[in-house]
Amino acid sequence: MAEKTRPKVVSIKSGKQPVTSYDVARHAGVSQSAVSRCFKPGASVSKKMRERVMKAAEDLGYEPNAIARSLISGRSNIVAILISNLTNLYYPEVLAELTQRFSDQGVRVLLFALRREADANETLQQIWPYRVDGVIAAAELSPEQVAEFEKRDVPLVFYNRHFASAPVSSVCCDQEDGARQLVDGLYKAGHLKFAILAGPPDSLVGVERKSAAIERLEDFGVEDSPVLEGDYSYESGFELAEKLMKDKRGRPDAVICANDVMAIGALDAFRVNHGLNAPEDISVVGFDGVGPSNWKSYNLTTIRQPVRRMTEAAVTMLMSMIEEPGSPNEKRVFSGMLKAGSSARFVADG
């Protein structure tokens, strides 16, 4: 009796007919579904089974076909992240966290950057052809644009944004509370003349931080503080600090900046061009807690956003909406952590 032999399989490495998961299954002596589970992140499969399948895949030169899998499952296993170019140093950390968390679940990320938050419509038209499973938006969207997501049945989660006009899932840092903490600490330290270097007017985050700071100053009876709008960049912080030095109301003794990068620019302008040192001559605070804010030459007083907790919540929320269509929308708000550095005379609560 002739000895049975395994079916002949042509390896993908040979440049001929590509190997399929069915070929791997036959070679390993397992079912095709077992092969699929072994290549699906997070799927339940024994160590012995995985080793057996991976050995067969290596022998045959098998590589999973993501496109074919998406056609079978009806999912692309791709999500889009929409951000504004103005967010500079803060979002690389956020993007790294989001990308890693999605990758751990076998989901790939497409990044779409806006020149301005008001330019979202053109970018959305670029997203739709990719048939993404969902979108995380760290940018402002109009009610009409949000409605388009619902029309197309594409799950949407706002990151560090919220949407009041309709029930949309979101993950946010409490911008108003953070701004109030900064004003409180500066006022308790004895500052009386304030200035605000705000973000661009089409940035919801910047508007919330600016408005909360102004309202809190008014609570303390501090009014008519200069408010200058920038674009979150180092250059705008530097330039606006120069304008403050020329303001007819006189130099402020405390400057509240829309983010850390602008605060760093302002500190350099005060030091380099005017010989002012922080906190002896002037106090400067920021927001976000980006890496350079911890550098010894700056050591900013700032509000650190809990990036890991926020990104984990955003990914969990979006994946739940993708895997369980019709899931209720959810809104989560995280408190920022005050970091009292040496860039300001500051009295923190407690």
Secondary structure as GFF3:
##gff-version 3
##sequence-region A 1 350
A	DSSP	three_ten_helix	12	14	.	.	.	ID=ss1
A	DSSP	alpha_helix	21	28	.	.	.	ID=ss2
A	DSSP	alpha_helix	32	38	.	.	.	ID=ss3
A	DSSP	alpha_helix	47	60	.	.	.	ID=ss4
A	DSSP	alpha_helix	66	73	.	.	.	ID=ss5
A	DSSP	beta_strand	78	84	.	.	.	ID=ss6
A	DSSP	three_ten_helix	85	87	.	.	.	ID=ss7
A	DSSP	alpha_helix	90	103	.	.	.	ID=ss8
A	DSSP	beta_strand	108	114	.	.	.	ID=ss9
A	DSSP	three_ten_helix	117	119	.	.	.	ID=ss10
A	DSSP	alpha_helix	120	127	.	.	.	ID=ss11
A	DSSP	three_ten_helix	128	130	.	.	.	ID=ss12
A	DSSP	beta_strand	134	138	.	.	.	ID=ss13
A	DSSP	alpha_helix	143	152	.	.	.	ID=ss14
A	DSSP	beta_strand	156	159	.	.	.	ID=ss15
A	DSSP	beta_strand	169	173	.	.	.	ID=ss16
A	DSSP	alpha_helix	175	188	.	.	.	ID=ss17
A	DSSP	beta_strand	194	198	.	.	.	ID=ss18
A	DSSP	alpha_helix	204	219	.	.	.	ID=ss19
A	DSSP	beta_strand	227	229	.	.	.	ID=ss20
A	DSSP	alpha_helix	234	246	.	.	.	ID=ss21
A	DSSP	beta_strand	254	257	.	.	.	ID=ss22
A	DSSP	alpha_helix	260	274	.	.	.	ID=ss23
A	DSSP	beta_strand	283	285	.	.	.	ID=ss24
A	DSSP	three_ten_helix	291	294	.	.	.	ID=ss25
A	DSSP	beta_strand	302	304	.	.	.	ID=ss26
A	DSSP	alpha_helix	307	323	.	.	.	ID=ss27
A	DSSP	beta_strand	331	334	.	.	.	ID=ss28
A	DSSP	beta_strand	337	339	.	.	.	ID=ss29
###
